[in-house]
């Protein structure tokens, strides 16, 4: 087995910095070794109200894990992954070991390019529906032995809209959550360059379902109006049979496989997890959609209505943090 080269580690570093994460916190730290790369959960910036159990952090780590593996394949590396390999180190989420070499396929190279093109799209989609074989392929991209993907169909729209409307009303009235979101928005806005809005700032027309986060200013439409809007986009619900930490990581990895496949197909998307932190909403969603197991994350996919201009992640800040933590090098 050949050890990682400095240029390979740099490619992995950049791929990790491009992964989606809860509130753009990038809650992972990576340590490189000659024979492996270890991915750790980074808990220094908890979101007590938005992510009370840390599930979104682990979903984020799963998305980063997919980026890491996709980048490794683009370099011709075959990797094996072991989740939570050391019982006495619960923060060690995954161990990625190179196990062979094989030239990347055209598809694998395309997914790597998608890693750096992916952005969260926070505006209405064009209205052109993602359907047929493409929709089925995107759902299949997230399926695995441990993860299922439920494609929301026409019969699901009314019950889904009712659940989301109920959740949005509860979240909009949660003062602790709204204070926390306002703090994060203000912190990132003050640190953004040239007066630009932070990467996850809502558009001016802040209304469901065009936002991933429900703010105190979010306008909540009637459920039948929301259902008609949802009919114009592809909605996928990633779910697992059990609800453990490894399940959360696997769900995040599946989410990112779906998202990268969508970007490669010329689509855009965003992720919804906020409603799923309400226990009754999560239970109700599973029951109303006939999902056997635990919904972990929802992803919205569609065609962009305009040019994708959302700001990329602050890679310089991420790289400074990784260097300070003694990570990839």
C-alpha positions as CSV (number, residue, x, y, z in Angstrom):
1,X,0.0,0.0,0.0
2,X,1.3,3.4,-1.0
3,X,1.1,6.2,1.6
4,X,-0.8,9.4,0.9
5,X,1.3,12.0,-0.9
6,X,1.3,15.7,0.1
7,X,-0.6,16.6,-3.1
8,X,-3.2,13.9,-2.4
9,X,-3.7,15.2,1.1
10,X,-4.1,18.7,-0.2
11,X,-6.8,17.4,-2.6
12,X,-8.6,15.7,0.3
13,X,-8.3,18.8,2.4
14,X,-10.0,20.9,-0.3
15,X,-12.8,18.4,-0.8
16,X,-13.5,18.3,2.9
17,X,-13.7,22.1,3.0
18,X,-16.3,22.0,0.3
19,X,-18.7,19.7,2.1
20,X,-22.1,20.9,3.4
21,X,-22.5,21.2,7.1
22,X,-25.0,22.4,9.7
23,X,-24.9,26.2,9.9
24,X,-21.6,26.0,7.9
25,X,-19.8,25.0,11.1
26,X,-17.7,22.3,9.3
27,X,-17.9,20.2,12.5
28,X,-15.0,17.8,11.7
29,X,-11.3,17.5,12.2
30,X,-9.1,15.2,10.2
31,X,-5.8,13.6,11.1
32,X,-3.6,12.1,8.5
33,X,-1.4,9.0,9.0
34,X,0.8,7.2,6.4
35,X,-1.7,4.3,6.3
36,X,-5.1,6.1,6.9
37,X,-7.1,9.3,7.4
38,X,-9.1,9.6,10.6
39,X,-12.2,11.8,10.6
40,X,-13.2,13.2,14.0
41,X,-16.4,15.0,15.1
42,X,-15.6,18.6,16.2
43,X,-18.0,19.7,19.0
44,X,-16.4,23.0,19.9
45,X,-19.4,25.0,18.4
46,X,-22.6,23.3,19.6
47,X,-26.0,24.5,18.5
48,X,-28.0,23.8,21.6
49,X,-31.4,24.7,20.1
50,X,-31.0,24.0,16.4
51,X,-29.1,20.7,16.8
52,X,-29.8,19.6,20.4
53,X,-28.7,16.0,20.0
54,X,-25.8,16.6,17.6
55,X,-27.5,14.6,14.9
56,X,-26.9,17.3,12.3
57,X,-23.2,17.3,13.2
58,X,-22.9,13.7,12.4
59,X,-24.9,14.0,9.2
60,X,-22.4,16.8,8.3
61,X,-19.5,14.4,9.1
62,X,-21.1,11.8,6.8
63,X,-21.3,14.4,3.9
64,X,-17.6,15.2,4.5
65,X,-16.8,11.5,4.4
66,X,-18.4,11.2,1.0
67,X,-16.4,14.2,-0.3
68,X,-13.2,12.6,1.0
69,X,-13.9,9.3,-0.7
70,X,-14.9,10.9,-3.9
71,X,-11.7,12.9,-3.9
72,X,-9.7,9.8,-3.2
73,X,-11.3,8.0,-6.1
74,X,-10.5,10.9,-8.4
75,X,-6.9,10.3,-7.5
76,X,-7.1,6.7,-8.4
77,X,-7.3,5.5,-4.8
78,X,-9.7,2.7,-3.6
79,X,-10.6,3.2,0.0
80,X,-12.2,1.3,2.8
81,X,-14.2,2.9,5.6
82,X,-14.7,1.8,9.2
83,X,-17.2,3.8,11.2
84,X,-16.4,4.5,14.9
85,X,-13.5,2.1,14.9
86,X,-12.4,2.7,18.5
87,X,-15.0,2.3,21.2
88,X,-13.0,4.4,23.7
89,X,-12.7,7.3,21.2
90,X,-16.4,8.1,20.3
91,X,-15.3,11.3,18.6
92,X,-13.5,9.2,16.0
93,X,-16.3,9.0,13.4
94,X,-14.6,7.2,10.5
95,X,-11.3,5.7,9.5
96,X,-10.5,5.8,5.8
97,X,-7.8,3.4,4.6
98,X,-6.4,3.2,1.1
99,X,-6.7,-0.4,0.0
100,X,-5.7,-0.3,-3.7
101,X,-5.3,1.7,-6.8
102,X,-7.4,1.9,-10.0
103,X,-7.9,4.7,-12.5
104,X,-11.0,6.8,-11.9
105,X,-13.9,6.4,-14.3
106,X,-15.4,9.3,-16.1
107,X,-18.3,9.2,-13.7
108,X,-16.1,9.3,-10.7
109,X,-14.1,12.2,-12.1
110,X,-17.4,14.1,-12.8
111,X,-18.5,13.6,-9.2
112,X,-15.3,15.0,-7.9
113,X,-15.8,18.1,-10.1
114,X,-19.3,18.4,-8.6
115,X,-17.7,18.5,-5.1
116,X,-16.4,22.0,-5.9
117,X,-19.4,23.2,-7.8
118,X,-22.0,22.2,-5.2
119,X,-23.7,25.2,-3.5
120,X,-26.8,25.4,-1.4
121,X,-29.6,27.0,-3.5
122,X,-31.9,29.1,-1.4
123,X,-34.3,30.5,-4.0
124,X,-37.3,29.1,-5.8
125,X,-36.5,26.5,-8.4
126,X,-37.5,27.1,-12.1
127,X,-40.7,25.0,-11.9
128,X,-39.4,22.4,-14.3
129,X,-40.0,19.1,-12.6
130,X,-37.2,16.6,-12.1
131,X,-39.0,13.4,-13.1
132,X,-38.7,10.0,-14.7
133,X,-35.4,8.2,-14.9
134,X,-33.3,11.1,-13.6
135,X,-35.4,11.3,-10.4
136,X,-35.1,7.6,-9.9
137,X,-31.3,7.7,-10.5
138,X,-30.9,10.4,-7.9
139,X,-32.9,8.4,-5.3
140,X,-30.9,5.3,-6.1
141,X,-27.6,7.3,-5.6
142,X,-28.4,7.4,-1.9
143,X,-29.6,3.9,-1.4
144,X,-27.4,1.4,0.4
145,X,-27.8,-1.7,2.6
146,X,-28.2,0.5,5.6
147,X,-29.9,3.6,4.1
148,X,-33.2,4.0,2.3
149,X,-34.4,7.0,0.2
150,X,-38.1,7.8,0.0
151,X,-39.1,9.8,-3.1
152,X,-42.0,12.0,-2.3
153,X,-44.8,11.3,-4.8
154,X,-48.0,13.2,-5.6
155,X,-50.0,11.3,-2.9
156,X,-47.4,12.4,-0.3
157,X,-47.7,16.1,-1.0
158,X,-50.7,17.0,1.2
159,X,-49.6,15.1,4.3
160,X,-46.1,16.4,3.9
161,X,-47.2,20.0,3.5
162,X,-49.4,19.6,6.6
163,X,-46.4,18.3,8.7
164,X,-44.1,21.0,7.4
165,X,-46.6,23.7,8.1
166,X,-47.1,22.5,11.6
167,X,-43.3,22.3,12.2
168,X,-42.6,25.7,10.7
169,X,-45.2,27.3,13.0
170,X,-43.6,25.6,16.1
171,X,-40.1,26.6,15.0
172,X,-41.0,30.2,14.2
173,X,-42.3,30.6,17.7
174,X,-39.3,28.9,19.5
175,X,-37.6,32.0,21.1
176,X,-34.5,30.1,22.1
177,X,-34.0,28.7,18.6
178,X,-34.6,32.1,17.1
179,X,-32.1,33.8,19.4
180,X,-29.5,31.2,18.5
181,X,-30.1,31.6,14.8
182,X,-30.0,35.4,15.1
183,X,-26.7,35.1,16.9
184,X,-25.2,32.9,14.2
185,X,-26.5,35.1,11.5
186,X,-25.0,38.1,13.1
187,X,-21.7,36.5,13.8
188,X,-21.2,35.3,10.3
189,X,-22.5,38.6,8.8
190,X,-19.9,40.6,10.8
191,X,-17.1,38.3,9.8
192,X,-18.1,38.2,6.1
193,X,-15.8,40.1,3.7
194,X,-16.7,43.3,1.8
195,X,-20.1,43.5,3.5
196,X,-21.4,40.4,1.8
197,X,-24.2,38.3,3.4
198,X,-23.1,35.2,5.2
199,X,-23.2,32.0,3.1
200,X,-26.4,30.7,4.6
201,X,-28.3,34.0,4.8
202,X,-32.0,33.8,3.6
203,X,-33.1,35.5,0.4
204,X,-35.2,38.6,0.7
205,X,-38.3,36.5,-0.2
206,X,-37.9,34.4,2.9
207,X,-40.8,31.9,2.7
208,X,-41.4,28.2,2.8
209,X,-40.3,26.0,1.1
210,X,-37.4,28.1,-0.4
211,X,-35.5,28.3,2.9
212,X,-33.8,25.5,4.8
213,X,-34.2,27.4,8.1
214,X,-37.4,28.8,9.6
215,X,-36.7,32.3,11.0
216,X,-39.0,34.6,13.0
217,X,-39.6,36.4,9.7
218,X,-40.5,33.4,7.6
219,X,-43.8,33.6,5.9
220,X,-45.7,30.3,6.2
221,X,-48.2,29.6,3.5
222,X,-51.4,27.5,3.9
223,X,-50.7,23.8,3.6
224,X,-52.5,23.5,0.3
225,X,-50.3,26.3,-1.2
226,X,-47.2,24.7,0.2
227,X,-48.3,21.4,-1.4
228,X,-48.6,23.0,-4.8
229,X,-45.1,24.4,-4.5
230,X,-43.6,21.1,-3.4
231,X,-45.2,19.5,-6.5
232,X,-42.7,21.6,-8.6
233,X,-39.6,20.0,-7.1
234,X,-38.0,16.6,-6.3
235,X,-38.1,15.8,-2.6
236,X,-36.2,12.9,-1.2
237,X,-36.2,11.7,2.4
238,X,-33.2,9.8,3.6
239,X,-34.0,7.3,6.3
240,X,-32.4,4.5,8.3
241,X,-33.7,1.4,10.1
242,X,-32.2,2.4,13.4
243,X,-31.3,5.7,14.9
244,X,-27.7,5.4,16.1
245,X,-24.6,7.6,15.6
246,X,-23.4,5.4,12.7
247,X,-26.9,5.8,11.1
248,X,-26.6,9.5,11.2
249,X,-23.2,9.4,9.5
250,X,-24.4,7.0,6.8
251,X,-27.4,9.3,6.2
252,X,-25.1,12.2,5.7
253,X,-22.9,10.2,3.3
254,X,-26.0,9.2,1.3
255,X,-27.3,12.7,1.2
256,X,-24.0,13.9,-0.3
257,X,-24.0,11.2,-2.9
258,X,-27.5,12.3,-4.0
259,X,-26.4,16.0,-4.0
260,X,-23.3,15.4,-6.0
261,X,-25.2,13.3,-8.6
262,X,-27.7,16.1,-8.9
263,X,-25.1,18.8,-9.4
264,X,-23.5,16.6,-12.1
265,X,-26.9,16.5,-13.8
266,X,-27.1,20.3,-13.8
267,X,-29.4,20.6,-10.9
268,X,-29.3,22.4,-7.6
269,X,-30.6,21.6,-4.1
270,X,-30.8,22.3,-0.5
271,X,-31.3,20.3,2.7
272,X,-33.9,20.4,5.4
273,X,-33.2,18.9,8.8
274,X,-34.6,21.6,11.2
275,X,-38.2,20.2,11.4
276,X,-36.8,16.7,12.2
277,X,-35.5,17.9,15.5
278,X,-39.1,18.1,16.7
279,X,-39.8,14.5,17.9
280,X,-43.5,14.6,17.0
281,X,-42.8,16.0,13.6
282,X,-40.2,13.3,12.9
283,X,-42.6,10.5,14.0
284,X,-45.5,12.0,12.1
285,X,-43.5,12.4,8.9
286,X,-42.5,8.8,9.0
287,X,-46.1,7.7,9.6
288,X,-47.7,9.9,7.0
289,X,-45.2,9.0,4.3
290,X,-45.1,5.3,5.1
291,X,-41.4,5.3,6.0
292,X,-40.4,2.2,8.0
293,X,-37.6,3.6,10.2
294,X,-36.2,7.0,11.1
295,X,-36.3,10.0,8.7
296,X,-32.8,11.6,9.0
297,X,-32.7,14.4,6.4
298,X,-34.7,15.8,3.5
299,X,-33.2,17.1,0.3
300,X,-34.9,19.3,-2.2
301,X,-33.7,19.2,-5.8
302,X,-34.7,21.2,-8.9
303,X,-33.5,23.2,-11.8
304,X,-32.1,26.7,-11.0
305,X,-34.3,29.6,-11.9
306,X,-31.2,31.9,-12.2
307,X,-27.5,31.8,-12.0
308,X,-26.1,30.0,-9.0
309,X,-24.4,32.8,-7.1
310,X,-24.4,31.6,-3.4
311,X,-21.0,32.3,-1.9
312,X,-18.6,29.4,-1.6
313,X,-17.3,28.3,1.7
314,X,-14.5,30.2,3.4
315,X,-11.8,27.7,2.6
316,X,-9.1,30.0,3.9
317,X,-10.8,30.0,7.4
318,X,-11.3,26.2,7.2
319,X,-7.6,25.6,6.3
320,X,-6.4,27.9,9.1
321,X,-8.5,25.9,11.5
322,X,-7.2,22.5,10.2
323,X,-3.6,23.7,10.5
324,X,-4.2,25.0,14.0
325,X,-5.7,21.6,15.0
326,X,-2.7,19.7,13.5
327,X,-4.8,18.0,10.9
328,X,-4.1,17.0,7.3
329,X,-0.5,17.8,6.4
